[in-house]
Amino acid sequence: MNKLITLALIVLTGTVFAKNDIEKYKSALSKITASNVKIISVDDTPLKGIKEVLVDGGRGSEILYLSEDGKYIVNGTLFDIENRIDLTDQKKSVLRKDLLAGMGDSQRINFYPEKMEYHVTVFTDIDCGYCRKLHAEMQQYNDLGIGVSYLFFPRAGLKSGSYDKAVNVWCAADQQEAMTLAKAGETVEPKSCDNPITEHYNAGLSAGVSGTPALVLDNGTMMPGYLPPAQLKQRLDAVNKK
C-alpha cells in the first residue's frame, strides 16, 4: 500500500483492535518472516478464531490468516463454499480498486476510443513481448469500445534498461507516440523529468502483479496476461452482466 497510517487503535468494519493485538501478530510473524514486515490492518473473518491480517513486507501488500492467539498461520485462500465466493480474491479486488482510484489520468498514459464502453488499466513493460503485441492491436481494442490506461511495471526492477525506457516515454513531448515507438522496438530520445514510474512499479507490487501485461478492471479484478481484443471484450461483457 502507498499509504500506511499508524494508529493506537485500528478500526475496520466496526471492530476495534488494540495496539497490543497488532504487536502480538507482528511478533508472531517476525519468527517466520523478515523483521521489517508492517501490519496494515487486522479484520475478522467468517471463521471463528481466525483473523485476516494485511501486511506489507516491502514488496507490496499480502493477505494472511492467523489464529487469534497468533500461534498458527493458515496458508491459502478463504473460500465461501455455500455462496461460491473466493473471499481472499474479493478482498484483493477491493485493495486493487482503492489503489488504482488514487491514480488519476495525469499519472497514466491513456489510449481511449471516442466512445468508451469499458476501461482497463494495464501494467506494462516496454520490453515485454506480449505487451508489445497488445499495443500493436490497440486500435482493435479501441474499436470495440475498450479504453486502455498504461502504468509501467519494469519487470527487471527500478535500476534496469526497461525502467530507463519507461522514463524516456513518460518524459517525451508526445507520450502516446513515444509509447508506440518504444513498443515497436524503436529508440526513444533519452530524457529526464519528474515521473511516476517508481510509483507505478510499487502500485503493481501492491496489486499483486508478477508478470506483464497485467490487466486490472475498474472493480479491481485482475486478468493476468495478454488477451486478444475480441476475447477481452467477451470477458468484460461477462463481468458486466454479474
N, C-alpha and C positions, 0 to 999 in steps of 0.2 A: 504494500500500500504506500501511496505517496505521502500520506499524512498520518502521523502517529500521535494520538492525543493521550497523554499520561494523566490519569486522574486518581484520586484516592479511592473513588468508587467508580465502577464501570456499570452503566445502566443500559441494558439491552432487552428489548421485548418485555419490559415491565419487571425484569428481575435484577436485583442489586447484588453485586459481588464485591465483598470487601477486598481491600488491597492485599491482605494476608493470604486470601484464597489465590490471588494471582501469583503471589510469591511461592505458594505451595506447588502450583503447576510448573512454574518456571524452574523451581528446584528439582522437581521430578524429571523434567525434560533435559536438564543440564547433565544428567547422568548418562544420557544416550545420544545427545546432540551437542553441537557447538555451544560454547558459553554465551555467544552473542545473540542467541535466539530471543526475540522480543514477543511477548504475548500481547496481541492487539485487542482481543476480546474473548469473553467466555459466555457461552449461551447454553440453555437447556436443550435436550433432545427428547424425542418421544420415549427413549429408553430410560427407565428409572436407574439412577445412579451413574449415568454416562453423560459427560459434558462435551460440548463442541468447543474446541479451542482453536482460535485463529492465530497463527504465529507467522513471524517474518524472520527468516534466518539470513537475510541479506541478499537472497536471490528470488524475491517475490513471496507472496503470502501463501500459506498452506493450511488446509483444514485437518485437524487431528481430533481424535476422540479419546478422551481419558476418563478413567473411573473417577468418581467423585473424590476418593481419598488420594488420588494421584499415584496409585501403586501399579495401575495397569493401563496400557495403551492398546487401542483397537486399530489394527491396520486394515484399511479398506474403505469402502463406501457404505453409506447408510441407505438402505432401500426399503421403501414402504410397499410391502407385498400387496396389501389389500387395494391400495389406490394406484399401484404400479408406477410409483414415482421415485426417481433417484434423488433423494433429499440432499446428498452431497453435491451433485451436479447442479441442482436447483440453487443451492446457496452460492456456488461458484458463479453461476449466471448473474445473480444479484450483485456480487462483488465486481464482476466484469462490467456490468451495466453502469454501476456507480463510478467505476474507474474511468470509463470512456466518456461519461457525461461531463467529466471535468476538463475534457479537451475539446475546445471549440474549433470552428473551421480555420481559424488563424494558426492552429497548431497542426494542421493536416494539409496534405496535397490532394485536392479533390478532382475527380473526373465525373461530372454529373450530366445526365441527359436533360433535355428540355422539360420532359415530363417524367418525374422520378416516382416510381411506384414503390421501390424498395431501396434501402440504403445498407451498405455493408462496409465495415471497417476492415482493412486488410493490412496485417503486419507483413512487411515485405523486406527482402534483401536484394540489393542491386544485382548480386552475382548468382542468385538462385535461379536454376533453370526453369522450374515450373512457375516462378514469379514472373519470369520473362514471357513465358507462354501466356499466362493470364493477361499480362499487359498488352501483348500483341493482339489480343482479342477484345480489348477494351470497348471498341465501337460496337461489337456484338452485345456485350453486357448492357451498354447504354441504350441500344436499340430495343432491348427487352425491358427498359424502364428501371434498370439496376444502376444505382449510383455507387461509386467506389471512393472511399476516403483512405488514403495511404498513411500509415505510420511505419517508421523504419525500425527494423529489427535485424541489425547486422549480426549474423549467426556467429561470426568469429570474435565478436566482442567489440568493445569500445576503443581498442587500440589495434585496429585492423584496416586493411585496404578497403573493405566494404563500408566501414564507418566513414572513412575519408570520402568515398564516392557519394555517400548519403549527404554529407555536409556540402559537397560541391553542388549537388542537385538542389538542396534546400536554399543555398545562397545565390543561385542563379537568378537572373532578372526574370526569366520565364520558367517557373518551376515545372509546369506541365511539359514543356518542350524538352527541358533538361532531363526529366524523368524518362521520357520516351527515347531520347538519345542513349541514355545510360542503359536502359533495358534492352536496347538493340546492340549493346556492346561497344557503343561509341564512347570516345573520351569527352568528358565534360570539363570545361575550363576550371582548374583548381581555384577555389575561392574560400574565404573565411568570413564568418559573420556569427552573430548570436543565433543560436539554433536550438531546437528542442529534441535533437536526436537522442541524447542521453535519457531524456525524459520518456521518449518513445520506447527506448530499449527497456528501461526499468518498468514501464507500464506493461510491456509484453511479458516480462518475467512474472509480474504480479498477476497477470491474466492467465498464466499457465502456458504461454507459448513455448514450444520446444523445437519447432521447425517452421519453415515458411514455404508457401504462403499460409497464413493462419487467418481465417475469415471469422469475424465476430459480428453477430447481428445486433441491432439496437436493443434487443431484450436481453443481451448478454450471452446468448447461445453461441458456442464456438463450433465452427466447422473447419477442422484442420485439413490442409491440403488443397490442391487445385481441383476445381470443379468446372467443367465446360459451361458456357453460358446457358444453354438450354437446361442442363441438369441443375444448375444453381437456381434457375427460375422455378423449376419444379419443386425443389426443396423449399424455397421461400414461399411458394403458394401453399405448400402443405403446412408450414409453420403458421402462416397467416390464418388458416382455417381452424386451428386449435383454439 
